[in-house]
């Protein structure tokens, strides 16, 4: 038995966080038990709970006890309750290394929690099962009220199913404590008071006596009758009925309904990884298969553990990114994935591991690279996951050659390709939408799209047959995985070209004149009760009438939100209007000057037009309703006031200077902020070690309704400069950034005419002079450093923020 807890402080500590207090109270036990701290640190690094800087600080301590004390100091002083919870979760994952903590990890008796927090913990399992798509309006309420941050909202949306979204939301609330749990229940009661009351009654002591704790969410023969709800924002979204067992599903799916006519979402497989690996074989599309050796399967298991992911046959990750992170060429990765019969995550991971081992035969090298991977780069946005789920449903009937099935495929592929176009094209307004093949040809011209993938799609869709659509599914799935990453446009990819890393944003960011609306205005529209709620038919399925009513409610919310943007507003009361009249009002509003490409995000506009053109019932694809709800969510998020609407820093390239380190990534630490008559944004640069590098960038945006682009102060590169001329160039003025083997980089300073003087010297010494955008020399002291860029008085400046010096 574990010893009784130390004496708790009798006085009430105002503002003390209960979980951290609990950890502090057991400091003696933890210091004694964590005698081998390396496994715990590895788990915390992989889960991004611990920074590299903190890792080195802990490892710098001389004794195991001091290392444990240093780690606990980091937990107490640098982590919030949520991060402390992640610390405990990491500790549980490697508990086999710490047998003395076995009892401590299975009890939380020493944690003082408020009554609402205790209630939420008690009801968590049932809430995860029964909330369904209510998670969307509840999380929006918490976000609008400031309870959830933008990052936390995206965490919820990043989960792959409503069950996991609910679990993530509830975990965040529990990590934040009593006040946040209270806010959750207030939002829950506002959305569906009847369901809240029912769950309260079910979890009361009297009802718990007869509660069956052995509830099995998957009944293989009878199917899974999921908890019901409403897809309406006011009362939640429906959770569907799976009409057949997992074993009968086609290769590309985890769960789908018998036909496209039922509204459904994917259901997570519950088979343990060991069972899946035991039967795993890499089957090729055109026959043949690769038998994986036992040691390969064990390696796949270890890779999965290091990545911290639960993989199955569903399509929720971009494993092509993992192949690139392992150093494999994109073409090799792409071909190894396209040859597979299945596009499921686990199968793709196995193919990549097999490919890497076949080429290197180096297991340690693989595990080292996996340990350095950022798993968030593999994850997809909520939009991407929903589109993939929609594709999975198509596979249920795509082998049929009936014309109505093929027509559904045409409509669905057209919708998906338009959505891809909206994601990557700066101004998609002038495109012609004659069908999916025409959209493919438009995408061929876009630099953000892998042309090899697009060419494969074009080849498949040359003939519109069931076979060609079936063959295209894996290709289209990869296109969606490539174009819909979880990480936003503030994350840059660095592609090594010669001596420099050319940078491009992972996602397109459009800069417009739009400034945004106050959150309270958006909140009022979204929380306004719809005219109807969802009903079920005798079989328990979501009725087509219910989807029709939801579609009207969606259009009504969109029309009212757009009216807030339009200067003319909307004097019509559309509540009792026909759906056709509401659609016409949306189309009319979107044709106004406030919604041109330079005034409003053209991608969101295209999605709104798709929303009114792709009626789920008219096209006999009720599952489209989920994508339309997501469009409402994207619109609401975009409409919020933000300095990012009208401004962007664009990093052009990074050039590593005389060091062996490589660039791992660039991301924005926080959104641009307008302050002190300027705009500033902090970027984090990730490298393989301490480094010296040049950063070249410019900014663009709108000021007083006028577009501007600034790359000043300009930077000049002088090539082929003899040593005798170095001093002469330095005396011309300007800030010398770096000198390297006959090359010199200079930046303009307050003196004017530097370019003219450099041209004269360059001509006299027969050297090459090249003009470029603003550059700064950054020296990083760790694998992560932060630099703040500021645009003010038509110039860009840079200052060191963390682990860096800037010239």
N, C-alpha and C positions, 0 to 999 in steps of 0.2 A: 504493500500500500504506500501511496505517496504521503509524505509528511503533511501535517496540517499547515495551512498557509500562514505566513508571518502576520503579525499583528497589523491590522489595517489602521490607517490614520482616522481617528475619531472625528476630527473636524471636517467639515465639508469644504473640499478644495474647489473653489469656484473656477470653472473653465478647464479642470483636469480632464484629460481624455482617458476613458476607462480602460481601454485595451493597453495603452502605453503605461498606465498606472499599474496594471496587472503585471506587465513585463518587468517593470521596475521593482515591484514587490518580491519577485522571484529572481532577482539579479544573482544572488549567491548560488542558487541551483543552476542557473544558466551558465555562469562562468565556469563552474565545476564540470558541467556536462559537455560543454562545447570544446573538448580538448583537441579535436581534429576539425578545425573550422573550414577547411578547404571545400568539402562537398557542399556545405551551406552557401558559401560565397559563390560557387559555380552556379548553383540554382538561382541565386539572387541576381547575378549578372545576366543569366539567360532570360529571366523574367523582367529585366530592366527595372528592378527594385533598387539596385545598388549602382552607383556611378563608378566609372573606372577610377576616378580620383579617390573615392571612398575605399574602393578595393585596395588600392596601393597603400592608403593610410593604415588600413587594418593589417595588411601583410607586413608593413614596416615594423610592427611591434615585435619584440624579441621572443616573448614567451607565449604559450597558448592561452594562458589566463589573461594576459594583457591584450591579446588579439580579440578575445571574446568581449572584454570590457570596452575596447574601442568600438567594436561593432554595435554593442548595446548603447553606447554613447551616441552613435550615428542615428540609431533608431529613435532615441529619446529626443534629440535636439534638431534633427534634420528631416524627420518623417512626420507626416500627419497620421491620423487614425487609419486611413485607407492603406497607406504604405505599410503601417505596422501590421495590418491584417495580412497583407501580401508576404511580409516577413514570416509570420506564423505559418502561412500556407507553404512557403518554401521549406520551412523547418519540417513540416509534416511530410513533404515529398522525399526528404532524405532522412527520415526518422530512424531507419535501420542503423545509421551511423551513431545515433545518440540514444542508446537503450535506457539511460537514466531519465530521459524525458518522456518515456512511453506513457506513464500515467498523467503527467502534466499536460501533454498534448491532447488528451482525451477529456479534459475537464476545463471548464471556465468559471468554476464556482467563485473564484476570487475577483471576478470582474463585476463592478457595480454598474448596473444598467437601469435606465428609467423604465417605467411601466409600458410605454408605447414601444420601446425597443424590444422589450421582452415579448410583447404581443406579436411583433413582426417576426421575431425568431420562431415563435411557436407556430405561426401560420405560414411560414415561408414555403414549405413544400406544397401546400394546397394552393397558395397564391400563384406559384410558378405554373401549376397545372391548369388553373381556372381563369387566370387573367386574360390569356390569349393575346389578341392584338390590342387590348386596352393599354398595353405598355406604351403604345405610341402617343395617345393623347395625355396619359398620365405623365410621361417623361417630358412632353412638351409643356405641360403646366408647371412642372418643377423647374424646367429650364427658364421659362418666362418669368417665374418668380425669383430667379436667382439662386435657387437651391442647388441645381445642377449647373456645372460649367459647360462650355461648348465642348471641351475635350471629353467630359463624362457623358454628355449626350451622344457623342459619336461612338463612345465605347459601347453604349447600349445598342445603338443602331448597327454596330459592327457584328453583333452576334448573329448566328446563322438561322435560328428559328425563334418563334415567339417564346417558347419555353426558356431558351438560353438568354433571350433579351430580358425576360422577367427576372431570371436568376441574377443577371448582371445588375439590373436596376436595384433589386432588393439588397444585393450585397453592397452596393454603393451607399444606399440609405443606412444600412446597419453600420458601415464603416464610419459614417459621418455622425452617428449618435442620435440621441433622443429627439432633438428638435427636427432633424431631417425626417425621421420616422413619422413624426406627427404630421409634417407637411405631406408625406406620402399618403397617409390615411385621409387627409383632407381632400387631396386631389382624387383619390380613389372614390370616396363618397360622392364627390361632385360629378364624376363620370358615370358611376353605376351604383347607386345607393342600395338597390335591391340585392345585387351580388355581394356587396360588402356586408350587408346584414346577414345574408345566408352563410357566408364564410365565418362570421362571428358566431353564429349559432352552431355551425358544425364543429367549431374548435372550442366550444364551451365544455366545462367538465362533464356535464351530463351526456352530451353527445359523444365525447371521447371514449366513454366506456364501451360503446359498441362499434368504435371505429376500427376498420380492418387495416392494419399497418402493412399488410402484404399486397397491397394494390399493385397490379402489374399493368403498366400503360400500354403494353403490346399484347394483343390476343391474336395469335397467328392465324387461327382459322376463322374466327368470327369477325376479325378486323378490329380496328381501334376506333371506338366512339369517343371522340375528344370532347372536353368541356366546351360549352357553347358560349357565344357572345355575339357582338355585333360589329360589323365593319364600319359603322358610323362613328365619327369622332366623339359623339356624345355618349355612346354606350359601348364602345369597343368593337373589335373586328371579329369575324367568325373564324373559328378553328374547324377545319374540315373533317370529313369522315374518310378514312382510308378504306377502300372497298375490297382490297385483296392483300394477301400476306406479302412480306418482303421478298420471299423466295421467288415469286412470280414476276417480279419487276424486271424491266429491260435493263441492259448493261449500264446505261448512262444515268439511271435514277437511284435514289435512295427510297423514295416513296412517291407514287403518283396515283391518280384516280383512274378508273376504267376508261374514261374518255375525257375529251377536252370540255365537255359540257358541264362538268362539276367544278365548283370553285374550291381549290385546295392549295396547300403549301406543303413543302417537303417535311418529312418527319425523320428525326435522327435515328440511325441504326443503333441498337443497343448491344450488338455482339462485341465482346471484348476483343482487343487488338490481337491477342494470342491466337484466338480462333480464326480471325481473318487471315493472319499470316500463315497459319498452318495450311490453309487451302489456296494460298495466293500463287497464281501462275500468270506470267505476262503473255496474254493471248494477243496475237497480231490480227489486224483487220482482214488481211487477205490470206488467212490460214497460218498454221505454224504457231509455236509457243516457246517461251523460254522458261525452263524449270529453274527456279531459284534454289541455290544451295542452302543448307541449314545455317551456315555461318553468315550468308547474305541476309537471311531473314532475321537473324539475331542482330545484325548491324542495322537493319531497317528499324527494328524495335528501339535500339539505342538512339538512332537519329531522331525518331519520333519523340523519345523522352527528352532529348536535349532541346528540341524545338518547342517543347511544351504544348503540343497540339494533339487534339483527338481527331484522328483521321478515319474516314470511311469511304464508301463508294460514291458519296455525294460530291458535288463540284462547288467548293467554297473557298479555294485557295488558288493562287497563281504559282504553281510549282516550277514554271519556266524561270521565274525569278530566282528560285533556289539553285537551279542549274547554273545560272549566270554567276551567282554568288560563289559557287564552287570553282569558278574559273573556266567552265566549259563554254565553247563558242555557241552563240545563239542558234546558228543553223543546226549544229549537232543536237542541241537540246530539243529544238522544234521537231526535228525528224524523229527522234526517239519517242516523243509524245504522240505525234501524228500516226505512227505505225501501230499504236495500241488499239485494241478493240474497244476498250473502255476509257472514258475520260475522268474517272473518279480520282479523288485526291490520293488515296493510298496506292492505287495502281501507278499513278504518275510518279509519286515519290519513289516507289520501288524501281521504276524504270530509270530514274535519274541516278539513284544509288548504284544500280547495276552498271550503268554506262560509265560512271566515274571509276568504279572498281575495275571494270574491264580495261580502262585506259591506263590506270596508275598502279593498281594492285597495292595501294597504300591506305590501309584503314586508319592509321593515326592521322594522316594528312586530311582525310575526309572529316573525321571527328573534330579536328582542330578548326577547320573551316566552318563546320556546322555550329560550333560553339561561339564563333564570332558573328553569326548571322543575326540580323534584326528581323524577327518573325513578323513584325508589322508590315514589312515590305512584301510579304507573301499574301497578306489579307486583302480582301476585296471590300469595296464600299457596299453599303446596303443596296444601292441601286443595282450594282453588278450582281449581287447574290440573288436578288429578286428576278432579274432577267434570266439568269442561269436556271433558277427554279422553274420559270415559265418554259424554257427549252426542254427541261426534263419531262415536263408533262406531255410535250409533243410526242416523245418517244413511245408513249403508250399505244398510239394508233398510227404512227407514221408508216408502218409496214403495209398498211392497207392502201389500195390504189383507188378507193372510192373518191369521186370528185369532190364531195363535201369535205373530206379529210384533207385533201390536197389544197383546197381553197383556204381552209383554216391555216395550213402551213404557210401559204403565200401571205396571208394577212399578218400572221405572227412574225414571220421573218422580215416583212416590210416594216412593222412596228419596231422590231429590234434594231434593224439597220438604221432607221431614222434616229433612234436613240443614240446609237454609236456616233452618228454624224453630229448630233447635238452636243456630244461630249468633246469632240476634237476640232470642230470647225469654228474659226473665229466669227464668221458671219454666214450662217447656213440659210439665210432668208431667201436668197435668189436661186436655190436649187430646185430642180424639177423632180417631183416625186411620182414617177410612173410605176415603181415596183422595186423589190429588193435588189434585183440585178443592176438597175440604174443607180441605186445608192452605192452599191459596191464599186462601181466605176468612178463615182464621185470621190469615194474614200481613197482611191488609188493615188490621188494627187496630194494627199495630206501627209506631211512629214512625220506626224506623231504615230502613224499606222505602219505596222510591219508589212511591207509590200508583198513579201512571200506569202503571208497568210491571206491577204486580199486576193492575190492571184489564184490561190487554191480555191477560194470561195467562188470566184468568177468561173473557174473551170467546172466546179461541181454544179453550178446553177445554170450552165449553158442549156441543159435540158431540165424542165420542171417536172420531174418524176419523183415517185416515192423513194426510189433508190438513190437519186441524186440528192434529195433532201436528207436522207439517212446518212449518206457519206459526208455531207457538209456539217453535221452536228458537232463533231469534235473540233472542226476548224472554226466554226462560229463561236463555240464555247471558249476557245483560246483567244479569239479576238476580244470577247467580253472580258476575259481575265486580264488581258493586256491593257485595255482602255479604261477599266474601272477599279484602279487601286484604292485601297483605304486611305493611304497617305495623300494629303491634299496638294494643291499646286505649289505650296511653299516648300515642297521637297524637290530637290534637283538630282538628276542622274548625271554622273560624270563619265563620259566615254573618252578613253585615252586615244588621242590622235597625235602621233608624233611626240612632242614634248609636253603637250598640254591636255587638260581634261576639258573638253567641250561640254557645257552644261545645258540641260534642257529641263523644263518643269515636268514632273510626272503627270500632272493634269493641267489642262488649259485653264488659264485665268483671264477672263475678259474684263477690261477696264472700261467703265462707262461713266456718264454724268450722274447716274442714279446715286442718291445719297442715303436712301433708306427711310423706313417708317418707325415711329416709336413702337416698342414691343407691345404696349398696352392696346394699340389699335389692332394689331394682328391677333392678339389674345382674344379680344372681344369677338372677332369674326370666327375664329376656330372653335371657341367654346359655346357659340350660339347653338342651341338645340336644333337638330335636324327635324324635318317634317315627319320622318318615318324611322322606324327601327327594323332590325332584321327579324324575319320570321323563318320558321323551319317547316318543311313538309312532313308527311307522316313517317318517312324513313329517317328523319333527323338530318337530312341534307339541307344546305342553304338553298332556299328557293330562288328561282330566276326572278320572281317578282321582287324579292328582297334586294337582289343585285341591281335591278332597275331603279329601285328607290335610293339605294346608296349612290348610284351614278348621278342621279339628280342632285343629291345632297353635295356630292363632290363639286359638280358644276356650279352649284349655288355658292359654295364657299369660295371657289376660284373667282367667280364674277364679283363677289363682294370685296375680295382682297384687291383685285385689279382696279375696282372703282376707287379704292383709297389712293392708288398711284395716279390715276387720271386727274388732271386739273379740273375737268368738268364734273367729276364724281358720277354718281348714279342716282337719279331721282326716282327710278322705277322700283316698285316693290315686287321682287321676283319670287317671293316665297310661294305664291300660288300660281306662278307662271308654268306653262308647259316646258318640258325639257328642251324642245326645239327652240323656243324663244330665249331660254337661258344661254344656249349654245350660240345663237346669233348675237346675243349681247356680248359674250366673251370675244367672239371673232371681231365684232365692231370695235370693242375697246382696244384689242391688240393691234388694230390698224391705225391707231392714233399716233401723233408725233411723240408722245411720251414713251413709246415702245419701239422706236427705231433702234438699229444695232448699236448706235453710240449713246443711247439713253437708257437702255435696259438690256440685261443679259440675253443675247440672241439664242443661246442654247436652251434656257428656261422657256423662252417664248415658243420655240419649236416644240418643246415637250407639252406645253399647254395646248398648242394646235393639235398635236397628236392625241391629247386627251379628249378633245371634242370630236375628232375625226374617227377615232377607234372606239366605237360603242361596244362594250363587252357582250351585250345581248344581241345586238344587230349582227355582230360578227360570229356569234355563237362561241365566244371565248370568255366565259365569265371570270376566269382567273386573272384577266387583265385588270380587274377592279383593284387588286393589290398594288399594281404598278401605278394606277391612277391616284390611289391614296398616298403613295410615296411621292408623286409629283406635287401633291398639295403640301406635303412636309418640306420638300425641297424649296418650293415657292415661299413658304412661311419663313424658312431659315434665311433665304436670300433677302427678303424684304426688310429684315432688321437693319437698323442703322449701323454702318460700319465704314471705317476709313479705307478698308480694302476695296470697296466698290470703285473708287475713283483714283487709286494709286497702286503702283507696283514697282518694287525693285527687281531687276532682272539680271541675274549673274550670268555673264557670257562665258567665261572660262576661268579655270584655276591652273596655274603653272607652278609645279613643284620645283624648288630651287636647291640644287646641290645637296639633296638628301635622299635617303633610301626609302623614306615613307611614301605611302600611296594614299590617294584620296578615297575615302570610304563613302562619303555622302555629305550633303548640305541640307539643312532644314531651318525653317524659321522658328524661333523660340516663342514668339508671340506676334500677333497681327500688328500692322503699321498703326502708329499712334500719332495724331496731329497734336503738337504741343510746342509752345514757345515759337510760334510762327514758322514751324517746320514740321516735317514728317520723319519719324524715326522708326527703325525696325532692327531687332537683334537677330543675328543668324548664328547657328552653331555649325562649325566645321568639324567633321569626323575624319580622322586620319589613322593610319596604322601605327603611328608613333609620333613623338615630337617632330615638328616639321617647320620648314620655312617655305612660304609660297606666296605668289602674286594672285590677287583676286581682281578680275576685271568686271565691271558692271555698269549698268545705266538704270535710269528710272523713267517711268512714264505715267501719265495720268491726265486728269482734267482739273483745271483751276478756273473758277468763275465761268464754267461752261465751255471752256476752250481747251483743246487737246495740247499737251506738251510732251516732249521727250528730252531728257537731259543726260548727257554723258560727260559733263565737265566737273572738275578740271581735266582736260585731255591728257593722255599719256602718249609719249613718243618712244619708239624703239629705234636705236641706231645699230645697224649691222655692219660688220667688216671694218670696224674702227681700229686703226693702228694704235699701239700703246702711246706713241708720241702725241696723239691727238686727244687722249683721254682728259688731260688737264684742261685743254682748250674747251672741250664740250662742257665740263663741269663748271667752268667760269662763266658760261652763258646765262646762268640763272636756272631756275627750276629745281625741283626736288629730285635728286638722284636716288632711285629706289634700289637698284642692284646693278652690278657689273659682272660680266661673265664671258671670258674668252672672246674679246672683240665685240661684245654686245653690251649695250647700255640701255636701261629703262629710266626715263625721266618723266616727272609729272609737272604740269604747269603750276606756278605759284602766283603770288600777287603781281609779279612783273608781267607786263604785256609784251607781245612780240617774240615769244620764245620760238614759235614755229618758224618765223622768218629767219632768225639767227641760226637755227639748226639746219635749215635748208642751205644757207650759205656755207656753213662748215662742211656739211655732207657733200656739197658739190666740189669743194676744194680738195677733199680727201677721197673722192670717188666712193663714198659709202652709201648704203641704202637706208633711207629714212621712212619709217612707217608710223602713221598716226592711228591711234585707237582710243577706245573709251577710257573712262576713269579707272585707275589702278591703285591698289594699296598693297604694301608688303606686310604680310602677317607672319609673326613668329609664334608658334604654339608650343607650350611646355608640356602638353599631355596629348592623349588621343582625342580629347574634346576641348575645343576652345570656342569662345563666343566673342563676336565683334558687332558693335552697333553702328549701322550706317544711318546718316541723317541727310535729308534733302532740305536745304534752306538757302534762300537768296540765290536761287538758280545754280547752286553748286552742291556736290556730294562730299561729305566728310566721313571719316571713320574713326572710331575710338575703341580701345580695348575694353572688354567687359569681364572676361574670365579666362584665365590660363593663357594669356596672349599679350604680345606687344604689336603695335601697329605703326607703320611708317607711311 
